[in-house]
Structures are given as C-alpha cells and as structure tokens.
Amino acid sequence: MSMVTYTVWYVLPYIEVRFQSADTVDLLSFSGYNAKVRVESWVFNVSHLVFLAASVLMYFFIAIGRSVFLWFYLFWLVLRVFMGVDIQTGLSGTLGSIIGLLDGAIIYMAYFSSVERYFGTDNV
C-alpha cells in the first residue's frame, strides 16, 4: 500500500497542475524558496527507484531491503529540513501524511515486531 501511495504522490504534481488555476500553479512554484540544499529532479527520480527496489526487497523479506528502506527514510527526513519552504496542494499534503504513517508502521514492523525475525541474513 505504501508503494502505491508513494507512486501516486510522486506523479501527482505532473497531473495536478492541469486542474489548478494559474494562481495556484504560481504559488506551487515557490516550493524550495530559501533552501539551504537544492535537490535536482534526477535525485528525486533515482530515490523513487531506490524506494521501490527497497519495498520489493522487503516484500520478499530480504534483509538488505529493510536497511535500505530505513536509511532512505532517515536520509530524506533530515534532508527535508534544509530544502526550504514546502508548498503543496491539499491532496498532495494528505498523501504525504499517509505515506509517513505507512512508512512508520513498516519500519516498526520490520524492526520491532514478530515480523523482524523473517529478515534473516540467509535471505540475501
């Protein structure tokens, strides 16, 4: 579910602008204002692929997927602090919140629940 929600959230800006007023699109362009760190679009594309790969690995209980998923999440959690103002539509913000909740539940289950034992090193 997290993979599907993340993919929808990832493509949403490309679709959503077609249904927004010119003023809204202009406001959305201010995302990243006063950023300490500028992230190029190719980094987002690569990170989306990394997230999908880690999710697939976790689906099959491959231990490296769990580590990649956690480090991916922590990397973006820290980086977002330095990426400036974040302007989103209501739908995009809602999907982002849902993704955060799902990812938190996934990380909890992968490290602190009975599911954790399935991530043995023999699955690598």
N, C-alpha and C positions, 0 to 999 in steps of 0.2 A: 504494500500500500504506500509506503514511504517513497519507493522508486517511482511509482505512477504519479503521486502528488508532486514530487520534485521535478519530474519531467514536464508536467503541466505548468508548474511555476516557472520553469526555465524558458519555455516557449511563449508564455503569456505576454510578455512585453511586445513581441512581434505581432501578435494578433490583436491585443487590446487597444493599441494606438489607432486602429482602424475604426473603433467605435467611440473614441473620445473626441471632445471638442478641441479646437485649435489651442484654446487657452490651457486646457488640461495637459495637452501634449507639451506645450511650452513649459509648464510648471514641472512636469516629469523630467525635462531635460536638465533641471538644476540638481539632480541626484549627483552626489560626488563633490558638490561645492565645498571648498575649503578642506579638501582631502589632504592628509599627510602622505598617503600612499595611493598612487594611481595604478589601477589594475587594468591591463589591456584585455580586450574582449577574448583573445585567444586563450588567456589564462582561465577565464570562465568556461570556455568550451572544453579545455583539457580537464578541468576539475569536474565538470559534469561527467565526462567519460570515466574518470577515476572513481567517482561516486557510484556510477552504475556498475563498474567492474567489482568494486568492494562489496556492493549489495549482492551481486550474483555469487561471489565467493562466500559471503556469509550465508546465503540461502543453502549452499551445499556444506555448511559448517567447516569451511577451510579456514584454519587459524589466521593466516596472513590477512584475510579479508576483514576480520574483526579488528586487527591492529590498524590497518589502512583506514577503515571507517572511522575509528576513534581519532586518529591523528588528523585525518581530513577535517573532521568536525571541529576539533580544537584549533587547527590552523585558521579556518575561516572565522571562528568565534573571536579569536584575537585580532585577525586582520580587519574585521568589520569595524572595530573601534577606530581605526585610522583611515577609513575610507570616506570620511566626510558625511555630509547630510544625506539621508536616505529618504527619497520621496517615492512613494508607491501608491497605487490605487487601493481601494478597499479590498478588492478581491485578491490582489497580489499580497497585501499585508496579511490577510486571513490565511491564505495558503502557506505563507512563510511561517506563521504561528503554528499551524497544523504540522508542518514539516518539523519544526523544533520539538514539538511534543512527541511525534512519532520517533524521531531520531533519539531523543532522550530515553524513551521506552526501549528502543532497540539496544542502545548502549547498556542500559541497566540489565536487560535480559542476557545480553552477550557476556557480561562480566560478573553479575551478582545474583543470578537465578540458577535454577537447576539446568537450564539450557547451556550454561557455561561449560559443563563437562563434555558436551559434544564437540567442542572446538579443540580437540586433541591435536598434538603436533603430527600424528600419523596421517592426518588428512591433507597435509601439504603436498 
